[in-house]
Amino acid sequence: QVQLVESGGGLVQPGGSLRLSCAASGTIFSIYTLGWYRQAPGKQRELVATVPNGGTTTYADSVKGRFTISRDHAKNTVYLQMNSLNPEDTAAYYCHGLIRTEAGRPPYSYWGQGTQVTVSS
């Protein structure tokens, strides 16, 4: 079993910043990709940012220039630095990992439980 545990969500004023963390643990052979998705009430879940192994980071157009994704490979942890937050960023943020658990098995998608980010004055 692989677990992804998020932290760092909370209430912040418009223009403020938050830093989300997600740590992967369990039976992990290798991690192909770690990333963040978000989902507001009544809306579809959308990709925010991803950072694959040996690849280029990608961002949704709505967060480019404001959010930064980074990864600590030794700790199996991914971060999302969110700056210049606005009310439209309010959502539950979910960590996602494309993870291989053993040799000879393809990678599989895993999701965290979500952490709430609320941007309001």
N, C-alpha and C positions, 0 to 999 in steps of 0.2 A: 504494500500500500504506500502510495505517495501522498503527502499532505502539503498543501500550500497555505500558509498562514499570513494574512495581511495585518498591518497595523499602520497607524498614523492619521486616520481619518478624523474628522471633527467639524466644528463650526468655525467659519472664518468670514471676515468682512470682505466685501468687494475690493479688489486690488491687493489682497493679502496673498500669503503663500502657505503651502503645506507640503510635507514630504512623506510619501507613502513608502512602506517597506513590505516585502514579501519574501519569506524564507521557505525554501523547499526542503523537505526531509522525508525519510523513509528509505525504501529500497530503490536506489537511483544508480543506474549504470552510467547514463550520460544524459545531459540536458541539451536538446537541440535549440530550443527557443524559449525565452521568457518574455512575457508582455503583460499589458494592462488593457482591460476593457471596462466600459462603464454602461450603466443602464439607469435612466431616469424613470420615475413612475409613469406608466402608460406608454412608454417608448421602447423601441427595440434596443438590444444590446449592441454597442458599437465598439470597434477597435479604437484604442487611444494611441498606443505605442508598442513596438516590439523591438527586441534586440536578440538576433540569432547568434549562435556560436560562429565566430569568424565572419559574420556578415555585417551589413550596414543597418543602423537603426532606422526605423521608419515611424512616421507620425501621421495621425489624422490631420487634415488641413485645418480643422478648427482649433488645434492646439499648437501648431507649429509656431516657434518663436516664444512660446510661453512655458511649455513643459519640456523636461529633459529626462530621458530614461537612461539608467546606468545599471551595471551589473557587477557584482563581486563573485567571480567564478569560484573562488576558494570556499566561500560561505554559502554557495547556492542561493544567493539573494539578489533580488532585483529591486530597484528603487524608482520612484517617480517624483521628481521635483516639479511642483506646480507653482508657477508664479503668475501674477496679474490675474488672479481668479475673478470670475464674474458669475452672476447667478445662473447662467446657462451651463456652468460646469457642475452644478448640483446634481449628484447621482450617486448610486452605489458603484464603487469601483472594485473590479474583480481581477485578481491575479490569475494568469493563465500560463501553463507550462506544457510544452511538447517534450515529453520525457521518455527515455528508454529505460526500462527496469532491469533488463538482463540481456546478455549476448544472444543473438539469434532472434530477438523479438523486435518488431518495429516500434517506433515511438508511439505514445498515446497521449491524448489530451487530458490535462488535469486542471481543475478550477479551485480557487480559494473560496472562502465563505462570503467574501465581500466586506468592504469597509465604507461607511457612509461619509460622503463629503457634502457639506451644506454651505453654500455661499450666500450670506444674507446680512443686511445691515440692521 
